[in-house]
């Protein structure tokens, strides 16, 4: 039973990860970060993407998935 649940969670996360990457590419996040040439804060990224401040929580969640997937790195 546990192995089946683990397998299902793994497929679910892979789907979420790939859809998050798709969203990042559609929003041009990799291009914006590359053009910035240094680490960006979430507010800087939202501003560069022209994302309304009310949607910054969504951008935060998207970036958390992308960091967890190893696509982006978090700097402190």
C-alpha angles and dihedrals in degrees: 000000000000092000091053092049091048090051091050093048090049092054091045092052091046089054092048091047094051093046090049090052089049090053092048091053092046090050090047092234094151091051093048093048092047093049090049088060095205137055114294132211118233090252092052090049093048090049094048090049091046091234115165112250091240088066096051091100089058091050089049091054091047091051092048090056091047092050092047089050091053095244093116131019129226118230124198 
